[in-house]
């Protein structure tokens, strides 16, 4: 049977989504306004933070979040190299310098041990990524004494020691791209924080650096969450925990079905409640495995095969013009393979994936 990589469907929610879209269309309020304000309150309550600021997308959430924390041009921000390009791009886009650190190749997340060698006198912040739905050890990072902006784009609903990803650092950036665990019907993002001043600055920056549309105190952004996406997200947010619970059941079914005999399963620290945005396993020959699965109609994919520190656009930020030695990153990039995952993945599809992985094992 065909098995998609992202086994998610909004079919059951579409009647209510359609109603809400019609209500927003009739309201005449399409940018910010009461719908966005309501979603910001609801998401803040869900995350356990004081404030949420809706913006246009997850990349803007990173850039605005960094600036709201006081990062300025020329400052250094430590970022993992094994991540989506936007993590480092946002740092460079505000005139700061991304400094690339390594990751644990088992969890795919940075650690205090991998970050500390990258910290220097110019370091202004750390940008940990909760990759694939896992959660980086933010409590360890706090001991380094630097502001922390979480990249929680792939970790909506995940927890560390019972606290939500997005509520662990000084601020967090979230994305509502449609493929995310909490996805909208288009682009959308948010900054979460319990610091009132950070939230106020983020609100200023998202609207061209003006509070009153008369006086512009900063060069900001035109990056405002629209009411249509907020309305959709308000329908879907109450479903998130149930969807994540099903993702965890799928992960458990993979393990119980013997998948570990054929690939290295995702590593989940004891204090983390993973939400499996992607089910990223590891394999010694991932491309051969991907091809074998494709022959049986099963989607699989390797992620971030070229780590961020090797991307041409970011070459000017490399120390002495040479890529740093990041062995964990290189291993993660070379061996990861994302297998089908999602709340709509059936038990039969899980069994088919396991059987296909086993078919070429020796």
C-alpha positions in Angstrom: 0.0 0.0 0.0 1.3 3.6 -0.6 2.6 5.1 2.6 3.2 8.9 2.7 6.0 10.4 4.7 3.6 12.9 6.4 0.5 10.9 7.3 -1.5 13.8 8.5 -5.0 14.8 7.4 -7.3 17.7 8.2 -10.3 16.0 6.6 -12.2 15.5 9.9 -11.6 19.1 10.9 -12.6 20.7 7.6 -16.3 21.3 8.3 -15.4 23.5 11.3 -12.4 25.0 9.5 -14.7 26.0 6.7 -17.2 27.6 9.1 -14.5 29.6 10.7 -13.1 30.8 7.4 -16.5 32.1 6.4 -16.8 33.9 9.7 -13.5 35.6 9.2 -14.3 36.5 5.7 -17.6 38.1 6.9 -15.9 40.0 9.7 -13.8 42.3 7.5 -10.8 41.9 10.0 -8.1 40.0 8.2 -4.7 41.2 9.6 -4.2 40.9 13.4 -7.4 41.9 15.2 -9.5 39.9 17.7 -9.0 36.5 16.0 -5.2 36.7 16.3 -5.4 38.1 19.8 -7.6 35.2 20.9 -5.2 32.7 19.3 -2.2 34.4 21.0 -3.9 34.0 24.4 -4.9 30.4 23.8 -1.4 29.4 22.6 0.2 31.2 25.5 -2.0 29.3 28.0 -1.2 26.0 26.2 2.6 26.6 26.3 2.6 28.1 29.8 4.1 31.4 28.9 2.9 35.0 29.5 2.9 36.2 25.9 2.6 35.0 22.4 3.2 37.3 19.4 1.8 36.1 16.1 4.0 36.8 13.0 4.1 35.9 9.3 6.2 32.8 9.5 8.7 30.8 11.5 11.7 32.4 9.9 10.5 35.9 10.9 9.8 34.6 14.4 13.5 33.7 14.7 14.7 37.1 13.4 12.3 39.1 15.4 12.8 36.9 18.5 16.6 37.5 18.3 16.2 41.2 18.0 13.7 41.3 20.8 16.2 39.6 23.0 18.7 42.4 22.2 20.9 40.7 19.5 22.4 43.4 17.3 24.5 43.5 14.2 27.9 42.1 14.8 26.9 40.0 17.7 27.5 36.2 17.7 24.7 33.6 18.1 25.6 29.9 18.6 23.5 27.7 16.4 23.6 24.0 15.6 24.7 23.2 12.0 22.4 20.2 11.8 19.1 22.0 11.3 17.0 23.7 8.6 18.8 26.6 6.9 16.5 29.2 8.3 17.9 28.8 11.8 21.2 30.3 10.7 19.8 32.4 8.0 17.7 34.4 10.5 20.9 35.2 12.4 22.7 36.5 9.4 19.6 38.4 8.1 19.7 40.7 11.2 23.4 41.4 10.7 24.6 39.0 13.5 27.1 36.2 13.0 26.0 32.5 13.3 28.6 30.4 15.0 28.2 26.8 14.2 28.3 24.1 16.9 28.0 20.4 16.9 25.1 18.1 17.8 24.7 14.8 19.6 24.3 12.4 16.6 21.9 10.3 18.5 19.4 12.9 19.7 20.2 15.3 16.7 20.2 18.2 19.2 23.0 20.4 20.5 24.1 20.0 24.1 25.9 22.2 26.6 29.0 20.2 25.8 28.8 21.0 22.1 27.8 24.6 22.6 30.5 25.6 25.1 33.5 25.5 22.7 31.6 27.8 20.3 31.0 30.5 23.0 33.3 33.5 22.8 33.5 37.1 24.0 31.1 38.2 21.2 28.5 35.6 21.9 25.1 37.3 22.6 22.7 34.3 22.5 22.2 30.6 22.0 19.7 29.3 19.5 18.9 25.6 20.3 16.8 23.7 17.9 14.2 21.1 19.1 14.9 19.0 16.0 12.4 16.5 14.6 10.2 16.9 17.7 12.9 16.1 20.2 13.8 18.7 22.9 17.3 20.2 23.4 18.6 20.3 27.0 17.7 23.9 27.7 18.3 23.6 31.4 21.9 22.6 30.8 22.3 25.5 28.4 21.0 28.0 30.9 24.1 27.3 33.0 26.2 29.0 30.3 24.6 32.3 31.3 23.4 33.5 27.9 20.0 34.5 26.5 18.3 31.5 24.8 15.9 31.7 21.9 14.4 28.2 21.3 13.8 27.1 17.7 10.6 25.2 18.5 9.3 25.0 14.9 9.3 21.2 14.9 8.3 20.6 18.5 4.8 21.9 19.1 3.5 20.0 22.2 6.8 18.4 23.2 8.0 18.6 26.8 11.1 18.5 28.9 10.6 17.7 32.5 6.9 18.4 32.1 7.4 21.9 30.6 6.5 22.7 27.0 9.0 23.3 24.4 8.7 27.1 23.8 8.5 27.8 27.5 12.0 26.7 28.4 14.2 29.6 27.3 14.0 33.4 27.3 11.8 33.3 24.2 10.9 30.8 21.5 10.1 30.8 17.8 7.4 28.7 16.4 6.2 27.8 12.9 2.8 26.9 11.6 3.9 25.7 8.2 1.2 23.2 7.0 3.4 20.1 7.6 4.1 21.0 11.2 2.4 19.1 14.1 0.3 22.3 14.5 0.0 23.5 11.0 -2.1 26.3 9.4 -3.4 26.5 5.8 -0.5 28.6 4.8 2.5 30.4 6.4 2.4 31.6 10.0 4.6 31.8 13.1 4.8 33.1 16.6 7.2 34.3 19.3 6.5 33.0 22.8 8.0 34.5 26.0 7.2 35.3 29.6 9.2 38.5 29.4 6.8 41.4 28.9 9.5 43.7 27.5 10.6 41.0 24.9 6.9 40.6 23.9 6.4 44.4 23.5 9.5 44.7 21.4 8.4 41.8 19.2 5.0 43.4 18.7 6.7 46.6 17.7 9.1 45.0 15.2 6.4 42.9 13.5 4.6 46.1 12.5 7.3 48.1 10.8 8.7 49.3 14.1 5.7 51.4 15.0 3.1 51.3 17.7 0.7 53.9 16.3 1.4 53.9 12.5 2.5 57.5 12.8 6.0 57.3 14.5 8.5 54.6 13.4 11.1 54.0 16.1 12.8 51.0 14.5 13.4 49.4 11.1 11.0 46.5 11.5 9.1 44.0 9.4 5.8 43.6 7.8 5.2 40.3 9.5 1.8 39.9 11.1 -0.2 36.7 11.5 -3.4 37.0 9.5 -6.8 36.3 11.0 -7.6 33.4 8.6 -4.6 31.4 9.8 -5.3 32.3 13.4 -8.9 31.0 13.0 -7.7 27.8 11.6 -5.1 27.4 14.3 -7.8 28.0 17.0 -9.7 25.0 15.6 -6.6 22.8 15.5 -4.8 23.7 18.7 -7.2 21.6 20.9 -6.5 18.6 18.7 -2.7 18.9 19.1 -2.2 16.7 22.2 -4.3 13.9 20.7 -2.4 14.0 17.5 0.9 13.9 19.3 -0.3 11.0 21.4 -1.0 9.1 18.2 2.4 9.9 16.9 4.0 8.5 20.0 1.9 5.3 19.6 3.2 5.0 16.0 6.7 5.3 17.3 6.0 2.7 19.9 4.6 0.4 17.2 7.7 0.8 15.2 9.8 -0.3 18.2 7.5 -3.1 19.2 7.4 -4.4 15.6 11.1 -5.0 15.5 12.2 -2.0 13.5 15.3 -1.8 15.6 16.6 -4.9 13.9 17.0 -2.9 10.7 17.6 0.7 11.6 18.8 2.7 14.7 15.7 4.1 16.3 15.4 7.7 17.4 17.0 8.4 20.7 14.7 10.0 23.3 16.2 11.4 26.6 14.4 10.2 29.7 13.0 13.6 30.6 11.7 14.3 27.1 8.2 13.7 25.7 9.0 13.6 22.0 6.3 14.6 19.4 7.9 13.0 16.3 7.4 15.8 13.8 9.6 13.4 11.8 10.5 9.8 12.7 14.2 10.2 12.0 16.0 6.9 12.3 19.6 6.2 11.3 21.0 3.7 8.8 24.5 2.9 7.5 23.3 3.2 3.9 20.2 5.5 4.0 20.0 6.1 0.3 19.8 2.4 -0.4 17.0 2.1 2.2 15.1 5.0 0.8 15.3 3.5 -2.7 14.1 0.1 -1.4 11.2 1.7 0.4 10.3 3.8 -2.7 10.1 0.6 -4.8 7.3 -0.4 -2.5 5.4 2.9 -2.6 6.7 4.1 0.8 8.0 7.6 1.1 11.2 8.2 3.1 13.8 11.0 3.0 17.1 12.1 4.3 17.2 15.6 5.9 19.9 18.2 5.9 22.4 16.1 4.0 24.5 19.3 3.5 24.7 20.8 7.0 24.3 24.5 7.4 28.0 25.3 7.9 28.6 23.8 4.5 26.0 25.9 2.7 27.6 28.4 0.2 25.7 31.4 1.4 27.1 31.1 4.9 30.8 30.6 3.9 31.6 34.2 5.0 30.8 33.2 8.6 33.3 30.3 8.8 36.3 30.8 11.0 39.4 31.3 8.8 37.2 30.5 5.8 37.2 26.8 6.6 34.3 24.6 7.9 34.7 23.8 11.6 35.2 20.1 12.7 31.7 19.0 13.6 31.8 15.1 13.6 28.4 14.6 15.2 26.8 16.9 12.6 28.4 15.1 9.8 27.3 11.7 11.1 23.8 12.8 11.7 23.6 14.4 8.2 25.0 11.2 6.5 23.0 8.6 8.3 19.5 10.0 9.1 16.4 8.7 7.3 12.9 9.9 8.0 10.3 7.2 7.9 6.6 7.7 7.6 5.0 9.3 10.6 1.7 11.1 11.5 -1.5 10.8 13.4 -3.2 9.2 10.3 -0.6 6.4 9.9 -2.4 3.1 10.3 -1.2 0.0 12.1 -1.1 -1.8 8.7 1.0 1.0 7.2 3.4 0.7 10.2 3.7 -3.0 9.5 4.4 -2.4 5.8 7.2 0.0 6.6 8.8 -2.5 9.0 8.5 -5.3 6.4 10.0 -3.1 3.7 13.0 -2.2 6.0 13.5 -5.8 6.7 13.4 -6.9 3.1 16.9 -5.9 2.3 18.5 -6.6 5.7 21.3 -9.1 5.9 
